[in-house]
């Protein structure tokens, strides 16, 4: 009886928190699910924040929690950034969640905490909404230029989604200047790591104490660097990262002797490099999806090159096995790997979706999304590692900084989509 009463109490408490969250969420702006023009495709248009902030871009894409809840950020790319939550799908999960809820924005959260100062901005949540084991985190980036412009703006702040109130909470200043472009979690050490623009420095937030520490950076022999948009952690607690991008507008040229391989920070020995783990294309990795049970991470750069990180041995001497590049036009900023690790799905700025068989690196399916639905005729697609529990991945589709339309959160069931267009995978 005691066990039964205890479980009943836990269930009741969970239900109460859920109802409280739902009540809070209903108080803010929402967006309803829309069915795409073909089966296996859905989207939501991110609503304006109560303050009027329009989420015209999304350089964070979406992130997921273990139960399949999806979080996505939108931003005006000038002054404020917003976070939204999509609950799990309808039973029996044939469709994604119906309603997308506003849960908060940086300015409102910081004003509530009394930390927002005159002249402050929160230009972007560039960090993918990231689950720390109990909650979702994002951080701000207020200037993306590889220049000293960041010195004239406020530094980054950490924000955490409070599950009890379904609201975004300001969790403190990370640095007086500069912002984070990517984060990753070490759940064993209870820490979040982030890479800064424009300096490429590494930061560490201790989740137990709430203290943020600047760890420094490798000797890049230059002040400002293109910091890779993907960080990952191995089983020994090493944090891996890359830098440099040979594409125009990203600070090139970059010395391949410094930037043509993977760097790391080790809690015991500090910074180090693995020159044997090459980046032959000369571009940093911008997307990552890890599978802790197998010790495998899949990574991609913005030119469509794929890599596989293998930590299955449980040692820090894990290996890279580059996967041959698919024939992809445009910049690639979407990488989603299926739960069985059989396929990777990539989307280019041409709106072309590719299904790649990982065992053979063979493209087994391709389709231009804008040809399927005119709502997806957009110049930017962004996101990695965002799946629900029913085989659907999520990404952001948006326009330029002068766009007259808000960002879309897009859900794709690739099996259903390719079957619907007569090209089953």
N, C-alpha and C positions, 0 to 999 in steps of 0.2 A: 504493500500500500504506500509505503514511504516513497519508493521509486516512482510509482504512478503519480502521486501528488506532486513530486518534484518535476516530473516531465510536464504535467499539466500547468504548473506555475511557469515553467520556461516557455511553453507554448503560448500561454496568455500574455506573458511579457513581450514575446516576439510579435504577437498580434497587435498589442497596444502600440509598440514602436512603429509597426507598419501603418497602423491607422493614423498615428500622429504624423508620420512622414507624408502620408497621402493627403491629410488635411492641410499640411503646410504647402505641399506642392500645388494643390488646387487653388491656392491664393495667388499664384503667379501665372505668367503667360504660359500657354501650352500650344502644341501643334498636333494635329491628328494625322495618323498614317494615311498615305495615299498609295493606291496600287499602281504599279508601273504599267506600261503598255504591253508587257509580256509577263507571263508567269515567272515567278522567282525574282521579281524586282519590286521594291517598295522604296518610298522616300518620305521624308518629313522636311518641311521648310522651317529652319530655326526661327523662332519668334523674337521680336525685339525685346530687350530688357525693359523692366518698368520705367527706367530712367530715360528710355528712348534710344539706347545704344543699339545700333543695327549690326548684326553679325554677318558682315558681307564676306568674311574670309574665315578659314579654319586651318591654321598651320599646326594644329595638334592632331587632327583626325579624331578618331574614336578610340576608346579603351573599354575593356570588359572586366567584370568581376566574376568570380567562380560560378555564381548562380546564373550567369547570362545577362545580367543587367548591363546596359550600354551607357557610357558617358561620352559626351562629345562637347567640345568647346568651340565657340565662335567669337569673333572679335571685329572691331571696326578698324583695326590696324593703325589707330591714331591715339586713342585715349583709354579704352576700356575693353575688357574681355569677359566673356560670359560662359557659364557651365550649365549643361542640360543633362537630364537623366531619362533613359528609356527603360521602363520595367520589362520584365521577361514576357515572352509572347503568350498569346491566347492558347488555352488548352483546346485540343491536344497539340499545341505548338506548331500548327500548320502555317501560322503567320507570326510576324514579330509583334512586339508590344504595340498597343493602339496609340497611346498618347505620349508625346515627348514633353517633359516638364522642365521649366526653368527652375534651377536650384540656387542661383546666385551669380553675382558678378564681382569682380575684384574691387571696384570702387565702393559698392554698397557694403561688401564684407569688411573692408578696411575702415569705412566711415563708422560702421557699427562697433568696431574695435577701438575707434578713436585714434587710428594710426594714419589716416589719409591726410596728407598735407597739401596746402595750396600749391599748384603747379605739378602735382604728381600725375603720372600716367601709368596705364597698364596696357601697353600697346598690343601685346599678344600673350595668350597661353600657348607657347610653342611646344610645350611638353605634353606628350600624350597622357591623358588621364590614366594614372598608374595606381594599381591596387597594392597596398603594403601588407596585406594579410588581414586587415580589418576595415580599411577605408581607402578612398581614392584621393590622390594628391595631384596638384598642378602647381606650376610656378610661372612667374611673369618674365617676359623679355621685352624690354622697352626700346631697343634699337638694334637693327640687324646689320647695319653697315660696318664694314671693316675699316673703321676710322675712330678718331677720338670723340665722335659725337655722343657716345654713351656717357662721357664724363659730364655732360650738361643735362642729364636726366637722372631721376631717382633710380636706385638699385632694385633688385628683384625681391619679391616677397613670396613666401610659401602659403598655399591655400589648401585646405582639407575639407572634404565633404563630410558633414556631420550627419550620420545616419539617423539619429534620433529625431532631429528636426528637419531633415532633408534640406539643409541649407549649407551654403559655402561659408567657411570660417577662415579668417586671417590668422595664420599660425606664425607670423613673425618675419622680420627682415632677414634676408639671407646675406646680402652684401650691400654696401653703401652705393656702389656703382656696378653696372653690368647686369646681364640677365642670363637665364638658363635656356638653352636650346634643346636639351634632352635630359631625361632622368631615367634612373633604373633603381630597383630596390634589392638590397641584400636582406632577405627576411630572417636569416640566421643571426646576423649581426644587428638586426633592427636598425638599418640605416638606409637613407636615400642618397644616391650620388647624382650629381648634375654637372654638365659641361657648360661653360660660360662663353658667351659672345661679348666682345670680339677677341678676347685674349686666349681662349682655349684652356683656361684654368679649370681644375676639377674641384668641386665642392662636395662636402659631406654633411648631411643632416642626421644627427643622432636622435632617433625617434623616442628614446627613453628620456632624454634630457631636454630635447628641443633646441639644442645648441648646433649652430652651423659653423663649420670650420673650412677655411680655404686650404686645400692641400698642395697648391702649386700646379706646375705643368712641366712637361718635358722641355728640353732646350730646343726650341723651334728655330732659333736664330732670326726671329722676326717678331714684331710686337703683336700683330693681328693675324689671325688664322681662320680659315673656314673650319669650324668644329663639326665633326660628323654628328648627324642627328640620331645616332644609335649608340647606346652604351649597353654592356652586358657583363654579368658577374658569373665566375665559375664556382665550383663547389668548394674551393679553398678560400673564397672571398676576394680573389683578384678581380679588379674592375678593368675591363678592356675598352679601348676607344681608338678612333682613327681621326685623321685631320687632313685637310687639303682637298682641292677640287680644281681640276684643270679646265673646267668649263668657263667660258667668258663671264666676267662679273663676280668671280668668287676669290679674287686675290691672286690668281695665277700670274707667273709660274711658281710652282712649288718644287723644291729640291727633292727628287725621288729618294735620295739617300736618307732623308729625314722623314718624309711623308709617305713613302711608298710601302709602308708596312704597318703592322699593328703595334700600338703602345699599351702599357698597362700601369696600374698603381696597385701595389701589394701592401696590405696593412702592416706587414713585418719589415719589408725592405724598401718600400717607397716606389718611385717611378722606375720603369724598365721598358725595354723594347724587345720585340720579337722580329728581327729582320728576316727570319725564315718564313714568316707569315706575310706573304706579299700581297699587295694591291696592284696588280699589273695594269689596271686601267688608269691609275693615278687619282682616283676619286675615293673620298672617304665613304664608309658605309653609313647610309641614312635610315635604314629600316632593319628591324630585328624582330624575330619571334623565337622564343626559347621553349624547350620542352624539358622541364627539370627531371622527370622520371627517366628519360633516356640520356640526359646530359648533352643534348644537341641543340644548337641554335642555328637558324638560317638567317642570312643577312643579304642585303642588296644595296647597291649604290644607285644613283639617279640616272645611270646609263643602262640599266638592265642587267648588270653583272650580278651573279649570285654566288654566295659562299656558304659553306657549311662548317660550323665550329663543333668539334667533337670533344666533349669532356667526360665521355663515358668511363674512362679509366679512373676518374676521380683524382687525377693529378693536374698540376699546373702546366704540364707539358702536352696539353691537348693539341690536336692538329687541325689544320685547315684543309679542306678539299674543295677547290674552286669548281663550280658548276659552269659548264659552257654557257656563254651568253646567248639568249634568244634573239631573234631578229626583231628588234623593237625600235620603232621610231619615236622621237620625242623624249622628253624627260620622264623618268619613271619614279613615282613617289608613292606607290601602293604595292605592298607585299603582304599577302595573307597565305599562310600555310595550313592545309587541312589537318585535322586532329590526328589522322593516321599517318601523316607525313608523306603521303603519296604524291600530293600535288601542291604546287605553289601557284597563286593567282596574282598577276601583276597588271597594273593599269598605267598606261602612258598618258601624257598630256594630250595626245590625239584622241583620247577617250577609248582607246583600244584595250580590251580585256584579253589577257592571255592566260591559258591554263597550261602549266608546264609540269610534265611528269618528272619528278625529282630523280628517280632511279636511272633514267636515261637522258635527262635534260632535254627531252623532246617536247616541242609545243604540240599539244593534243587538241587544243581548241582556241579559237580567237574570234572576236566579234567587236565591232565598234559600237559602244554603248549609245552614242548620240544617234546612231541609225535605228536603234530600237525604241528610243523615247526622246522626243525633242527637249524634255526638261533636262536631259543630261548633255545638252550641247553647251558645255562649259569648259573654260581653258585650264582649270586646275582640278586634280583629283589627288587626295592625300589620305594616308592612313596605313597602319600596320598593326598586326597582332590584336584584332578586335573581332571576336567570334562569339555568337551566342551558343547555346547548348544544342542547337538543332540544325547545325550545318550552314548557318548564314554568317557572312562576314559583312562588316560595316566600314564605310569610308565617307569622307566629306567631299562634296563637289561644289565648287564656288568660282567666282569671277575675279576680276582685277580689283585694285583698291578704289577704282571709280565705278564699280558695278552698281547697278540700280536694283539688284535683287539680292535676297538673303541666301546664305549657305544652305545646301541640302545635306541632311544625313541620309545616306543611301544604304539600304540592305540588299544583299545579293545572295540568293541560294544558287550556287553555280551549277549544281546538278539539274535542278528544275529549269534554270534559265536556258542552258544549252539543249536540254531536251525539248523545251518549248519552241526553239528556233530550228528544230530538226537536225541538230548536230550533237547528239548525246555523247557524253564523255566516256 
